[in-house]
Structures are given as structure tokens and as C-alpha cells.
Amino acid sequence: MLAALAFNAVTLSPLIPWQQWLLWSHPAPDQRIAVEMANNEIRLPAEGIQIQTGTFVEFVATSKDVTYGFGVFRPDGTLVFQMQVVPGYENRMLWKFDAPGAYTVRSTEYSGPRHPEMYVRDAIHVVPEEASR
Amino acid sequence: MKRIGWLEKWTLRFAVMGLLFLALAILEGALMRTQLASAEQSLGGFETLLMRLRVGGAEASPATLFYAMLTAHPIVGIYGFAYMLVMGAFYFLVPYVLKKEIRYRSLVPVNFWVQTLGVLVAWGAGFFVLFNGLYTLYWPLPVAYDRVPLVGSIVFGAGLVVTELNVLLFVFNLFATVLSRSASDPPRPGFWRMLAATIGITQNLGITAMSSAVGPRRRAEELPVFIVAVGRGSIDTMINAVVMLSAGALLLTFGLPALRGIRLDPAMINPLLYKNWFWWGLDMIADGNVLMYTAGTWYLLVPLLVGRKLYGESVVRTVILADLLVSLFVWSHHLMADRPQPFGLRLLSGQFVTWGEFVTMGLTMFSVLMTIWLARPVALTTPLRFVLGSIFGFLIGGMAGLIQANVGLNLVLHNTQWVIGIHAHTQLLAGLSMLLFAVVYALVPMLTKLEIRSRRLADIHFWLWMAGALLMSYAMGMAGIRGMLRRTLYVDSPFQPYMIVAWAGGVLLALAFVAFLVNLVWTLGWSNVVGLVLPERRGEGEPARA
């Protein structure tokens, strides 16, 4: 029982990095990025996405037809975060990247047989905070 | 084999049909695993053959085939394999434990045939008509006819409706059996108090005296704990059936007019509300009846196998009732990745209530293991070995579930292979399937007076199945934490080595299943197996009492 309490306490605490801002500090985002999904396509801002490490960015994902997912993946394929993109809602996720690199966006929810095609390689460019100054 | 009774024969028929559905689920699994493990996603000769049987199969892409199979797979595994075995086992065990007859005997063959039909229709919608809405049926995908075939959607909906109506009939018959009484029974309290006792409420509210007017006081505790667990689990089964029935009816409501060109607007149904309703009902299987029926079966089998009363029986009764709260309020752990879902629901229902299972299943396992421990020395019979295997499976799968049902960790685990691998497939293959095998190994001698023919084959079955289940689940889970999604067919995937290991696990499962079938047929004998598919001779079946 103690282990259960400890597990819940630790995973709700700022020891899990993203819980710092998702659960506790709720900072205002420095940048907002709109992601639109429709007809098995991911529409990202035409000018590309560039984010500085250490800043807060809010992804606002919407769907015009069915439920999709919005997942961000590191260059090594591991998952940074993901959320469902429910039609009729603004699906928001606040994030802070801590490592520069090119991140891939992929739909994380099945939306029909074309679902596996729904990814944009190197869609998000995260640069060091100093480099952009 | 001594001539077996009518009910025993039907129980064996349910078991055989359930195992045939398991064989089908294994076949589908093998086909999907081959696609996942093959870099080119090429279809083998067997798939090519199947393509010719499919409506529009010639034009279907590998992805369409994969997702149609993925839609059919859980329907066959749950409503075919697991439900058929549960129906057969409970139709024998409930009357056996209560020493009375099934209330409506005529419903037993009806349940058998209608369940078979309903599952085959829903499965056929995926396997042959290529309906690919997946079992999740997230609105409005199953009625988005630019992505799923209209006819497939209608056929799938019809299969769901038939299956769930049949499940409701089964639950009705179970409750009617528990609540029925023969002329020789002493008088007893009213219907509602007996119903409450069946699911453990009366005893736990302290209203323990069922009636003071009936000779020796009958207390709620006098209902065997197995019956209380079955009654409790059947509440979940009923809710699940109603919700899935509504989903099937919705598919028909949108699909049938569409056949005539009338398109209803899917936007009239809120996708998030639908998702909550759907998962509330669907989760009544995963976190409801599976756990309760499993607990009940452990409570029945283990004391029988080790010859000792269940340890902590009164606590267990309270646990059974407490688990109702878990079942009713735990659904939101499936919506943790849905940001519009209220945070309070994600945290309370999704995370904290899920930990309620840690308590209820933990106490259940503790009670069962203590019963075995206190009964030492214990002969490690085949059914007991499989019971222990099932406890191990639920332990591993349950712990994995607690890790993913977490508002923090779900961000990186939701919809990955972790969820479907090390959680779901461990629960299903090492937990639930091991338990159902234990039931078959225990029931066959009870039903037929024949001993299982080969202990060695049973051992091979156990170890190959356990190794296969763990290998497959572990490989999927490890791919998951490295970023591999579920429900996603990758091209040139870095996860291919994991999928090859998972495929090897599937081969072990198939070999284990063959060992099991050979042993079962060897035990029963070919003539008896053939006898199961023949109709009863006149006078062999007793007239229905209904």
C-alpha cells in the first residue's frame, strides 16, 4: 500500500518533468502552434515550426472529421508526448523541449486505412535558446 | 466415456466452439504478426488465397487487410473464445454449485447458436467485407464511409446487436437460475433481497439475516462465494452488453438509410460523450467481468483442487462488492490522452480508481495464494498449475496497467505497443487464457469421468503457452516504450526486430495450442468429439422447463 502511495505521489510530483508545467505551474505559452487534421492529412504551419529549447509552446490541434492523434517523436523514434485529436474540440498541449533536434510528428490514433501515412518527418525544429538570439 | 448428460454435453460444445474461435484468433494474430514482421509487408500465399474470398479483396491494400483483421481479432477472442467458454462453464458450474437446475434450459442451445452466429457475423464483417473501424469504433469513424465500407459497417453492427442480445439472455438465465427455487426449497426472503445477496450487497450492508421466519436463519453469506462473484461480474456483463448493443444499433441507424442514399449527420453525436459512454461500457469487460469471473473461478477451483476452505472468505465477499465501485467508475483511464476530458475525471476515475484494482485484485490473489499455502503439501495438478499461471499473468499485466493509467506516464504510453502488449496481451494470454485452460482441464474429468490423457502434453502446453505469451507481450511492450504505436502498420520500421520476436512468441502459442488440442481429443476420443456435433437422440435431451 505504501508503494502504491509512493508511486502516485512521485508521478504526480514535479519529478516527472512535464508535470511541472502541466500540473503545477501552468505558465502562459511563449508560442502557439495550430495543427489541423482532416482527410488523413496533418496540416502544419506553412512557414515551418521552429521552437527554442526552454520556452513554452502550446500545440492546438483540431480535426475536421474523425478522431486522430498528435504525437511528437524524437529523432531516435521515442515518443516525447501525444494526445488525442477529438473533432469538435480544441485539443491543447503545453510543452517545453529541452533538447535541440528535428522532431517527427505522427498521428497516434487510427483514423482509417490511411492512418500509417499520417506522419511528417522532421516537422519540428528545436534549436538551442542561445542560437536563435 | 460414460454417457454424459444433456447439460454436460452442451458445456463441452461451448468449450469446443470457444476453442475453435481461439484457433481463429491465433490464425488472425499470425497473419497480422507476419505483416508487422515483414519489411515489405508482402502477403503470403495463404493471404492471397483469402483475398479471393473477400468482397473487394482484390483492390484492398495491405493496410486495409491489416486493419480489417485487427477489427475482427478482438471480437473473436473476447465474444467468441472467452464468452463461449464462460457461458459453457457457468451453465454447468452455477447449477452444480447451487445443486439446482438451469432455470430456462431451452436458452442453453439458443445461447450457443446465437453467440456463434453473432460472432461469426461481426467477424465476417471484418474478415470478408473488410470493415476496418476497429473494436474501439471511435465516433464518427465507423460511419465515415469514405474510410470504412458501408456494407461492412452494417454487417458489423448487426453482428454486435445479435451477440449482445444473446449475452443479455445468458445473464438473464444466470440470474433466473440463482434466484429460482424448487418446491422442496424452504421459503426465503423476497426477490430483491436475494438479488442483492447474489452480488454481495446484503451481507456487506450488514443486513445479514435474510429471514428470521425460515427455520435456520439463511444469511447472505450462505450463497457460495463463487456465485456472488458470478452475480457481481454479470452486472458488468449486462452493462457492457447494453452499451455495445447501443453502438451496434447506432451503426445500423446510420448505415441502413445510407444504403438508400440518405446520409444522417454524424455531428449530431458528440464524439467525446460517445467515447465516454463507449469506454464506460467496454471497460466493463477489461476491468469488470473478466476480473470478477476470474476471481470467482479462482475461489471455486482452488479450494476444490487443494481441499481447503478459501482463506479470508468474509473479506473476499466485501472485496467483490467493493470492486463494483471500481468497475463503475474506472473507464476514464482510456481517455487520459483526451485533453478535453475534464482533468478531475482523468485523475480520479482514470488514475486513482484504477489503483482500486490494485487493492481488490491484490486481496483476491492474496486470498487464493494463502489458501494454497495453508493447504500444503499440495499436488501441483494440471489445473492448479494453470491457475497459478493465470495469477502470474494478471499480476504482470495488472502492474503494467497501473503504470499506463497515470496522468503523467500516459503521455508517453498511450496507444503504444506497451498498452496492447505488456498490459493487454499479458492479461489475455497469460492471465485469462491460462484460467480458461485451467477450467477446461478441471471440468473435462468432472463432465466425462475421463482423466486428461497426457500429463506431459499438458506440461508442454503450459510452458510453451506461458513462454509464447510472455515473449510476445514483452517484445511488444519494449517496442512500445521505444515509441512504437499500436494500430499502426510501419514501413521500414526500426521496431522490426521486436516484431520478429513477437512473431516467434506467436509460433510458440500456436504450438502450445496444438499440444492442448491433441491432448483434449486424445482424452475424449474421436467418437465422443464427433458425438458433440451430432444432435441428441430422442429422449436424450430433457424437455425445457421454461
HADDOCK unambig.tbl for C-alpha pairs under 7 A between the chains (distance, minus, plus):
assign (segid A and resid 11 and name CA) (segid B and resid 408 and name CA) 6.05 0.50 0.50
assign (segid A and resid 12 and name CA) (segid B and resid 408 and name CA) 6.63 0.50 0.50
assign (segid A and resid 19 and name CA) (segid B and resid 408 and name CA) 6.51 0.50 0.50
assign (segid A and resid 66 and name CA) (segid B and resid 140 and name CA) 5.83 0.50 0.50
assign (segid A and resid 66 and name CA) (segid B and resid 141 and name CA) 5.81 0.50 0.50
assign (segid A and resid 77 and name CA) (segid B and resid 482 and name CA) 6.69 0.50 0.50
assign (segid A and resid 77 and name CA) (segid B and resid 483 and name CA) 5.66 0.50 0.50
assign (segid A and resid 78 and name CA) (segid B and resid 482 and name CA) 4.85 0.50 0.50
assign (segid A and resid 78 and name CA) (segid B and resid 483 and name CA) 4.16 0.50 0.50
assign (segid A and resid 79 and name CA) (segid B and resid 412 and name CA) 5.84 0.50 0.50
assign (segid A and resid 79 and name CA) (segid B and resid 483 and name CA) 4.92 0.50 0.50
assign (segid A and resid 80 and name CA) (segid B and resid 412 and name CA) 6.43 0.50 0.50
assign (segid A and resid 81 and name CA) (segid B and resid 411 and name CA) 5.18 0.50 0.50
assign (segid A and resid 81 and name CA) (segid B and resid 412 and name CA) 5.28 0.50 0.50
assign (segid A and resid 82 and name CA) (segid B and resid 411 and name CA) 5.73 0.50 0.50
assign (segid A and resid 82 and name CA) (segid B and resid 412 and name CA) 6.68 0.50 0.50
assign (segid A and resid 83 and name CA) (segid B and resid 337 and name CA) 4.76 0.50 0.50
assign (segid A and resid 83 and name CA) (segid B and resid 338 and name CA) 6.15 0.50 0.50
assign (segid A and resid 83 and name CA) (segid B and resid 339 and name CA) 6.87 0.50 0.50
assign (segid A and resid 84 and name CA) (segid B and resid 337 and name CA) 5.53 0.50 0.50
assign (segid A and resid 84 and name CA) (segid B and resid 338 and name CA) 5.10 0.50 0.50
assign (segid A and resid 86 and name CA) (segid B and resid 271 and name CA) 6.98 0.50 0.50
assign (segid A and resid 87 and name CA) (segid B and resid 271 and name CA) 6.95 0.50 0.50
assign (segid A and resid 89 and name CA) (segid B and resid 340 and name CA) 6.94 0.50 0.50
assign (segid A and resid 91 and name CA) (segid B and resid 339 and name CA) 5.73 0.50 0.50
assign (segid A and resid 91 and name CA) (segid B and resid 340 and name CA) 6.30 0.50 0.50
assign (segid A and resid 92 and name CA) (segid B and resid 339 and name CA) 6.49 0.50 0.50
assign (segid A and resid 108 and name CA) (segid B and resid 415 and name CA) 6.72 0.50 0.50
assign (segid A and resid 108 and name CA) (segid B and resid 485 and name CA) 6.80 0.50 0.50
assign (segid A and resid 110 and name CA) (segid B and resid 487 and name CA) 6.12 0.50 0.50
assign (segid A and resid 111 and name CA) (segid B and resid 141 and name CA) 6.75 0.50 0.50
assign (segid A and resid 112 and name CA) (segid B and resid 147 and name CA) 5.37 0.50 0.50
assign (segid A and resid 113 and name CA) (segid B and resid 63 and name CA) 5.56 0.50 0.50
assign (segid A and resid 113 and name CA) (segid B and resid 64 and name CA) 5.18 0.50 0.50
assign (segid A and resid 113 and name CA) (segid B and resid 67 and name CA) 6.67 0.50 0.50
assign (segid A and resid 113 and name CA) (segid B and resid 147 and name CA) 6.94 0.50 0.50
assign (segid A and resid 116 and name CA) (segid B and resid 488 and name CA) 5.61 0.50 0.50
assign (segid A and resid 116 and name CA) (segid B and resid 489 and name CA) 5.79 0.50 0.50
assign (segid A and resid 116 and name CA) (segid B and resid 490 and name CA) 6.57 0.50 0.50
